[in-house]
Amino acid sequence: MTRAMVLFAHPCEESFSAALHKRVVLALEGRGWEVDDCDLYAEDFSPVLTEAERRGYHEVPDNTGPVAAYVERLQAAEALVMVFPVWNFGYPAMLKGFLDRVFLPGVSFRLEDGHVRPNLTKIRRLAAVTTYGGTRLRAALCGDPPRKCVTRAVWHVCRPRKMRYLALYDMNRADDDRRARFLGRVATEMETL
């Protein structure tokens, strides 16, 4: 049985992001996967990297102490699915804080002679499910940092066999039909991830 960690970052349960999150979890469970549903807001995750954490950042394995439970969950995953809205051309602070505090040296990567080497290679499937208020062109003109972060930085520390980046652009003008089609696409992609 495949174990998936779903990282969800949105504070409002009535949001479209919450609907996407539910669709992802149901689709993965429908495949018979074990899902570790990590709702960062519901779990009251603290995204703040403290001074002590930053000073001990490179002290492997002691650096994991403050977030040991999350590290354990991440290291148990064979698939990682991130569900989040894009705000101000970036991750919500909650998700960015998770990456800052949990994707640590010795956890997501190893430093060897000054080079970053992947350390989450147990994760063989990686996906992001997201929405953008603006158009894809607008995101591209700003460099689309969330897409690059997932498809380059997170990809690099996992080196998955399969990867998907599913984005609904121009969410500010998306009607019910367009949102429903995107929900359907997400379910289909999760069935083949």
C-alpha positions in Angstrom: 0.0 0.0 0.0 1.3 3.4 -0.9 1.5 6.0 1.8 0.8 9.6 0.8 1.3 12.7 2.8 -1.1 15.5 1.7 0.1 18.9 2.8 -2.9 21.3 2.8 -2.5 25.0 3.5 -5.7 27.2 3.5 -7.5 28.6 6.6 -11.1 28.5 5.3 -13.0 25.3 5.2 -15.5 26.7 2.6 -12.8 27.7 0.1 -12.2 26.1 -3.3 -8.8 25.0 -2.0 -10.6 23.0 0.7 -12.8 21.4 -2.0 -9.6 20.5 -3.9 -8.1 19.1 -0.7 -11.1 16.9 -0.1 -11.1 15.7 -3.7 -7.3 14.8 -3.5 -7.8 12.8 -0.2 -10.9 11.0 -1.5 -9.2 10.0 -4.8 -6.1 8.7 -3.1 -8.1 6.8 -0.5 -10.2 5.4 -3.3 -7.0 3.9 -4.7 -6.5 2.1 -1.4 -3.6 4.4 -0.4 -2.9 5.2 3.2 -3.3 9.0 3.4 -1.6 11.1 6.1 -3.8 14.2 5.8 -1.7 17.1 7.1 -3.9 20.2 7.3 -1.4 22.7 8.5 -4.0 25.2 9.7 -6.2 22.6 11.5 -3.1 21.2 13.2 -2.1 24.8 14.2 1.4 24.3 12.7 3.7 27.2 13.6 5.4 28.4 10.5 7.9 30.6 12.3 11.5 29.5 12.2 12.9 30.5 15.5 16.3 32.0 16.2 17.3 28.8 18.0 16.1 26.6 15.0 18.1 28.8 12.6 21.2 28.6 14.7 20.9 24.8 14.9 19.8 24.4 11.3 22.9 22.4 10.2 23.2 20.4 13.4 22.0 17.0 12.1 20.2 15.2 13.7 19.4 17.6 16.6 17.9 20.1 14.1 14.8 18.0 13.8 13.9 18.3 17.5 11.2 21.0 17.3 9.5 19.4 14.3 10.3 15.7 14.9 6.7 14.5 14.5 6.4 16.2 11.1 9.8 14.9 10.0 8.7 11.4 10.9 5.5 11.8 8.9 7.4 13.2 5.9 10.0 10.5 5.9 7.3 7.8 6.0 5.7 9.1 2.8 6.1 7.5 -0.6 4.0 10.2 -2.3 3.7 13.9 -1.5 0.8 16.0 -2.6 0.7 19.7 -1.8 -2.6 21.5 -2.0 -2.5 25.3 -1.6 -3.6 28.6 -3.2 -1.0 30.9 -4.7 -1.0 34.2 -2.8 1.1 37.2 -3.9 2.9 34.8 -6.3 4.1 32.5 -3.5 3.1 29.9 -1.1 0.9 30.7 1.9 3.2 31.6 4.8 2.0 28.4 6.6 3.3 26.2 3.8 6.5 28.2 3.3 7.1 27.9 7.0 6.6 24.1 6.8 9.2 23.9 4.1 11.6 26.1 6.1 11.2 24.2 9.3 10.8 20.6 8.1 12.7 20.3 4.9 16.0 20.4 6.9 19.5 19.2 6.3 19.5 15.5 7.0 15.8 15.3 6.2 15.1 16.5 2.7 18.7 16.9 1.6 22.3 16.2 2.5 25.1 18.6 2.1 28.1 16.9 0.5 31.1 19.1 -0.3 28.9 22.1 -0.4 26.4 20.4 -2.8 22.8 19.6 -2.1 22.0 15.9 -2.5 18.4 14.6 -2.4 17.4 12.8 0.8 13.7 12.2 0.3 14.1 9.6 -2.4 11.5 7.4 -0.8 9.0 9.8 -2.2 8.4 8.4 -5.7 5.3 10.6 -6.6 5.0 14.3 -6.2 2.1 16.6 -7.0 0.9 20.1 -6.4 -2.7 21.2 -6.7 -3.1 24.9 -6.7 -5.1 28.0 -7.8 -3.9 31.4 -8.9 -6.0 34.5 -8.9 -4.4 35.8 -12.1 -3.8 34.4 -15.5 -1.0 32.1 -16.4 0.6 34.9 -18.4 0.6 37.1 -15.4 2.2 34.4 -13.3 4.8 33.7 -16.0 5.7 37.4 -16.2 6.5 37.2 -12.4 8.5 34.0 -12.9 5.8 31.7 -11.4 7.8 31.1 -8.2 5.4 28.4 -6.8 5.6 26.3 -9.9 9.4 26.6 -10.0 9.7 25.8 -6.3 7.7 22.6 -6.7 9.1 21.5 -10.1 12.7 22.3 -9.3 13.5 22.6 -5.6 11.0 20.1 -4.1 11.5 17.9 -7.1 15.3 17.9 -6.6 15.2 16.7 -3.0 12.8 13.8 -3.9 13.6 12.9 -7.5 10.2 11.3 -8.0 9.3 9.0 -10.8 6.0 10.8 -11.4 5.3 14.5 -10.9 2.2 16.6 -11.6 1.7 20.4 -11.2 -2.0 21.1 -11.5 -3.0 24.7 -11.5 -6.2 26.6 -12.1 -5.1 30.0 -13.3 -7.4 33.0 -13.4 -9.4 31.8 -10.4 -10.8 35.3 -9.9 -12.9 34.8 -13.0 -13.5 31.1 -12.9 -17.1 30.1 -13.1 -18.8 27.1 -11.5 -18.3 25.0 -14.7 -14.6 25.8 -14.9 -14.0 25.0 -11.2 -16.0 21.7 -11.6 -13.9 20.7 -14.6 -10.7 21.4 -12.6 -12.0 19.3 -9.7 -12.6 16.5 -12.2 -9.1 16.8 -13.6 -7.6 16.7 -10.1 -9.5 13.5 -9.3 -8.3 11.9 -12.6 -4.7 12.9 -12.1 -4.8 11.6 -8.5 -6.0 8.2 -9.8 -2.9 7.9 -12.1 -0.3 9.6 -9.9 
